[in-house]
Amino acid sequence: MAAQKPGIPKGTRDFSPLEMAKRNYIFNTIRSVYALYGFKQIETPAMENLSTLMGKYGEEGDKLLFKILNSGDFLHGMTPDEITGTSTLKLAAKLCEKGLRYDLTVPFARYVVQHREELNLPFKRYQIQPVWRADRPQKGRYREFYQCDADVVGSDSLLNEVELMQIIDSVFQKFGIRVCIKINNRKVLSGMAELIGRPDKLTDITIAIDKLDKIGLDNVKAELTANGLSQDEITRLEPVFAIKGDNSNKLAAVRELLKDNETGLKGIEELEFVLNTLQTLPIVNAIDFDLTLARGLNYYTGCIFEVKALDVQIGSITGGGRYDNLTGIFGMPGLSGVGISFGADRIFDVLNQLELYPKDIASAAQLLFINFGPKESAHCIQLASRTRQAGIRTEVYPDSVKMKKQMSYASNSNIPFVALVGEDEMKNNTVSLKNMETGEQRSLSIEEAISVILQ
Amino acid sequence: MAAQKPGIPKGTRDFSPLEMAKRNYIFNTIRSVYALYGFKQIETPAMENLSTLMGKYGEEGDKLLFKILNSGDFLHGMTPDEITGTSTLKLAAKLCEKGLRYDLTVPFARYVVQHREELNLPFKRYQIQPVWRADRPQKGRYREFYQCDADVVGSDSLLNEVELMQIIDSVFQKFGIRVCIKINNRKVLSGMAELIGRPDKLTDITIAIDKLDKIGLDNVKAELTANGLSQDEITRLEPVFAIKGDNSNKLAAVRELLKDNETGLKGIEELEFVLNTLQTLPIVNAIDFDLTLARGLNYYTGCIFEVKALDVQIGSITGGGRYDNLTGIFGMPGLSGVGISFGADRIFDVLNQLELYPKDIASAAQLLFINFGPKESAHCIQLASRTRQAGIRTEVYPDSVKMKKQMSYASNSNIPFVALVGEDEMKNNTVSLKNMETGEQRSLSIEEAISVILQ
């Protein structure tokens, strides 16, 4: 067979050791904070039944699902006419029973319903796994990427919202990324739609408002007109865009605006509880009640959040919100949930741009023993067994090749210390320990070398 | 839409919080030992080009690959005749450009060739990711399961074999699983096939020998006969089965047997180096030169290893070996490698059966604050913020429901400590800390409570 040119499918990535070290730093940081708040990890299979996934992400989403061809005779007696006479999407559903998960939310809802008998509600779960979407690949958008979700289901308490905001604050504090956490409430948006007499246009209104930052007021108005709102309705919406000030000013203004709207006032109350409670806690990052925050997903029903990095131009790096009926579609109505999702790929970029990764992240091993030959390396693997016992990540260069090659292996691998053990060192029971950063070289006992490296 | 009965594809699994805690314990233990030896983690995409995967696992393997239907118009102008007139496997290859990875070895070989310019050889990588096989699901065999591989490529040195055996020893020591590490060498097996004049029958001979343990000598002989070996050839092979004793006895006997066979002697030398070197190192588990160890995979060319648990009846829980030309198929010949793979699912079962998991593995949170109402919970979330600062995994029950319900949440979640903070405690600035195991309850300051929990 001719040799193949190796490659990977477009929109997918290999992760090199350095990239993995950075990604593990991100995942471990998020994981540790989730755990600190008592969230428990679960995992679900990469493949779900297509019936679990179809219809959950809109028509576009159905197309973007990766579908897995049934094993064996996947045409199972279909006639040629049936094959060519069926629409692509319907035929795909016949050839494929399974698909790759598209997010972690629908599999989680499926999990909760399927395992309802075993669950100890409220159920606080986190999940860090890849998802797949047959999107057109482009810069920063991949066909395989990780999501890092935490959700609480089975509790209506707003303390859950507070806790998730604390988690967001704590994670970005650990990363050293300065952020603004934006919060809004879907009930406030509903209230505004009701206020102008167009509750039917809630989605159009939220979508248009969501763009205020990007396209400006005039374009938002034009879009609302195009979506069938009258001049009068738009005029009645306009005070909303004029609301300014700190959180309590804005809350007061919106409360005044929505004073006769029950839904809207409920939303304001929820926001007040969350914001007031957060003021009693040691929160470091700014929290901003942002009336123009809408978030695209239809299933949100209460508080919604989004996080913007302050020092890098990039879209939202975390988001979430309260949903009241995610498990309904799987036959378990009335279970409220609230969750957040960290955007690991964007956080990766932000940490890169701001150079916020820990300094030693590029070093896999901390110590390399140079291999001078069979006798020396036989001695070195015994020393290495002691340095590893002391917790030092240690390599012994496996081949006795030229010193220069071994030194450049150490330097390319960012190994901070190199131990040279030749005949003299073996005789004297020492190692020559070279600090690769300073170039300094010292003759030490192995115990001394261990404490130098562990310093 | 009618509510769906939720389920997952056969052969796949959800992992509950307790299962995840156990799996993380396994993966983190393996990961930490790999890291201690300077191995670096990489990840490759779940989807590979089907051309990368096809033909690498034999005819049966091609059928067991999960194939992903092309997006969009996957029939792209095929005529009905073309569709029904093509064999299932060929048609699948037309409808599908991508497949799910089947193991971590082929993607790793592809990775090495694709990234050859960036690699710092010898390249020591580890990889812990799921793989997918459309096998018939059965007890202990899944369609999605994790592999935990470590390989060194770009070094012929037998020190790599030694290091991998140290890693195996160290991992099972950490788990507390007593094992026997079996070692053999493919060159010795080749030597034996050459010895009886049937190098063409190497595969049949190794497969038959591999079964000696299970089916006994007579059946092995019958199988060899059925595979076309003459009575005379089998008789000349028989001394091999009679070899007994400790490793050095067995090595001496095989050396004598193969004294005129260059390949075989090379294998013996390699084994002697590895076994002698290991004797100079603090290895805890037994290492057994086992002439009947063959391992199914064709690509092995040197030392091969397999690990058996001593206290549980189960197949091999780890395996590996040296291969001389894995990257050849992707156009990079002559690169030698050696690797091992831990069987996480079987190790999971062994740890369960022997009850070797750490005692606190079932506890996500260490402390739960009971919620007595809005005033009390507002106070408790501030205390929780201090216990978390101290590193204690803490929950505040979000709803002020009946005490009994909250206590049973704590006990079902295996939370070892519960803090009760009512009006009195708020007044006195104390918490009533209940040890859930002993039932003991003490009134303490938050600082005292923290040190009790951290004890």
Chai-1 contact restraints between the chains, C-beta under 6 A:
chainA,res_idxA,chainB,res_idxB,connection_type,confidence,min_distance_angstrom,max_distance_angstrom,comment,restraint_id
A,A3,B,G331,contact,1.0,0.0,6.0,A-B,restraint_1
A,Q4,B,F330,contact,1.0,0.0,6.0,A-B,restraint_2
A,P6,B,R110,contact,1.0,0.0,6.0,A-B,restraint_3
A,P6,B,V113,contact,1.0,0.0,6.0,A-B,restraint_4
A,P6,B,Q114,contact,1.0,0.0,6.0,A-B,restraint_5
A,P6,B,F330,contact,1.0,0.0,6.0,A-B,restraint_6
A,I8,B,P45,contact,1.0,0.0,6.0,A-B,restraint_7
A,P9,B,M47,contact,1.0,0.0,6.0,A-B,restraint_8
A,P9,B,N49,contact,1.0,0.0,6.0,A-B,restraint_9
A,P9,B,K98,contact,1.0,0.0,6.0,A-B,restraint_10
A,T12,B,P45,contact,1.0,0.0,6.0,A-B,restraint_11
A,T12,B,M47,contact,1.0,0.0,6.0,A-B,restraint_12
A,D14,B,T44,contact,1.0,0.0,6.0,A-B,restraint_13
A,D14,B,Y111,contact,1.0,0.0,6.0,A-B,restraint_14
A,F15,B,I42,contact,1.0,0.0,6.0,A-B,restraint_15
A,F15,B,E43,contact,1.0,0.0,6.0,A-B,restraint_16
A,P17,B,K40,contact,1.0,0.0,6.0,A-B,restraint_17
A,M20,B,Q41,contact,1.0,0.0,6.0,A-B,restraint_18
A,M20,B,I42,contact,1.0,0.0,6.0,A-B,restraint_19
A,A35,B,R393,contact,1.0,0.0,6.0,A-B,restraint_20
A,L36,B,R388,contact,1.0,0.0,6.0,A-B,restraint_21
A,L36,B,R393,contact,1.0,0.0,6.0,A-B,restraint_22
A,G38,B,A364,contact,1.0,0.0,6.0,A-B,restraint_23
A,G38,B,A365,contact,1.0,0.0,6.0,A-B,restraint_24
A,G38,B,R393,contact,1.0,0.0,6.0,A-B,restraint_25
A,G38,B,E395,contact,1.0,0.0,6.0,A-B,restraint_26
A,K40,B,P17,contact,1.0,0.0,6.0,A-B,restraint_27
A,K40,B,A364,contact,1.0,0.0,6.0,A-B,restraint_28
A,Q41,B,M20,contact,1.0,0.0,6.0,A-B,restraint_29
A,I42,B,F15,contact,1.0,0.0,6.0,A-B,restraint_30
A,I42,B,M20,contact,1.0,0.0,6.0,A-B,restraint_31
A,E43,B,F15,contact,1.0,0.0,6.0,A-B,restraint_32
A,T44,B,D14,contact,1.0,0.0,6.0,A-B,restraint_33
A,P45,B,I8,contact,1.0,0.0,6.0,A-B,restraint_34
A,P45,B,T12,contact,1.0,0.0,6.0,A-B,restraint_35
A,P45,B,E144,contact,1.0,0.0,6.0,A-B,restraint_36
A,M47,B,P9,contact,1.0,0.0,6.0,A-B,restraint_37
A,M47,B,T12,contact,1.0,0.0,6.0,A-B,restraint_38
A,N49,B,P9,contact,1.0,0.0,6.0,A-B,restraint_39
A,F66,B,I68,contact,1.0,0.0,6.0,A-B,restraint_40
A,K67,B,L69,contact,1.0,0.0,6.0,A-B,restraint_41
A,I68,B,F66,contact,1.0,0.0,6.0,A-B,restraint_42
A,I68,B,I68,contact,1.0,0.0,6.0,A-B,restraint_43
A,L69,B,K67,contact,1.0,0.0,6.0,A-B,restraint_44
A,L69,B,L69,contact,1.0,0.0,6.0,A-B,restraint_45
A,L69,B,A92,contact,1.0,0.0,6.0,A-B,restraint_46
A,L69,B,C96,contact,1.0,0.0,6.0,A-B,restraint_47
A,S71,B,A134,contact,1.0,0.0,6.0,A-B,restraint_48
A,D73,B,T88,contact,1.0,0.0,6.0,A-B,restraint_49
A,P80,B,P80,contact,1.0,0.0,6.0,A-B,restraint_50
A,P80,B,T84,contact,1.0,0.0,6.0,A-B,restraint_51
A,I83,B,I83,contact,1.0,0.0,6.0,A-B,restraint_52
A,T84,B,P80,contact,1.0,0.0,6.0,A-B,restraint_53
A,T88,B,D73,contact,1.0,0.0,6.0,A-B,restraint_54
A,A92,B,L69,contact,1.0,0.0,6.0,A-B,restraint_55
A,C96,B,L69,contact,1.0,0.0,6.0,A-B,restraint_56
A,K98,B,P9,contact,1.0,0.0,6.0,A-B,restraint_57
A,R110,B,P6,contact,1.0,0.0,6.0,A-B,restraint_58
A,Y111,B,D14,contact,1.0,0.0,6.0,A-B,restraint_59
A,V113,B,P6,contact,1.0,0.0,6.0,A-B,restraint_60
A,Q114,B,P6,contact,1.0,0.0,6.0,A-B,restraint_61
A,N120,B,Y409,contact,1.0,0.0,6.0,A-B,restraint_62
A,N120,B,N412,contact,1.0,0.0,6.0,A-B,restraint_63
A,N120,B,S413,contact,1.0,0.0,6.0,A-B,restraint_64
A,A134,B,S71,contact,1.0,0.0,6.0,A-B,restraint_65
A,E144,B,P45,contact,1.0,0.0,6.0,A-B,restraint_66
A,S155,B,P398,contact,1.0,0.0,6.0,A-B,restraint_67
A,S155,B,D399,contact,1.0,0.0,6.0,A-B,restraint_68
A,S157,B,P398,contact,1.0,0.0,6.0,A-B,restraint_69
A,S157,B,D399,contact,1.0,0.0,6.0,A-B,restraint_70
A,L159,B,P398,contact,1.0,0.0,6.0,A-B,restraint_71
A,N160,B,P398,contact,1.0,0.0,6.0,A-B,restraint_72
A,L281,B,S385,contact,1.0,0.0,6.0,A-B,restraint_73
A,F330,B,Q4,contact,1.0,0.0,6.0,A-B,restraint_74
A,F330,B,P6,contact,1.0,0.0,6.0,A-B,restraint_75
A,G331,B,A3,contact,1.0,0.0,6.0,A-B,restraint_76
A,A364,B,G38,contact,1.0,0.0,6.0,A-B,restraint_77
A,A364,B,K40,contact,1.0,0.0,6.0,A-B,restraint_78
A,A365,B,G38,contact,1.0,0.0,6.0,A-B,restraint_79
A,S385,B,L281,contact,1.0,0.0,6.0,A-B,restraint_80
A,R388,B,L36,contact,1.0,0.0,6.0,A-B,restraint_81
A,R393,B,A35,contact,1.0,0.0,6.0,A-B,restraint_82
A,R393,B,L36,contact,1.0,0.0,6.0,A-B,restraint_83
A,R393,B,G38,contact,1.0,0.0,6.0,A-B,restraint_84
A,E395,B,G38,contact,1.0,0.0,6.0,A-B,restraint_85
A,P398,B,S155,contact,1.0,0.0,6.0,A-B,restraint_86
A,P398,B,S157,contact,1.0,0.0,6.0,A-B,restraint_87
A,P398,B,L159,contact,1.0,0.0,6.0,A-B,restraint_88
A,P398,B,N160,contact,1.0,0.0,6.0,A-B,restraint_89
A,D399,B,S155,contact,1.0,0.0,6.0,A-B,restraint_90
A,D399,B,S157,contact,1.0,0.0,6.0,A-B,restraint_91
A,Y409,B,N120,contact,1.0,0.0,6.0,A-B,restraint_92
A,N412,B,N120,contact,1.0,0.0,6.0,A-B,restraint_93
A,S413,B,N120,contact,1.0,0.0,6.0,A-B,restraint_94
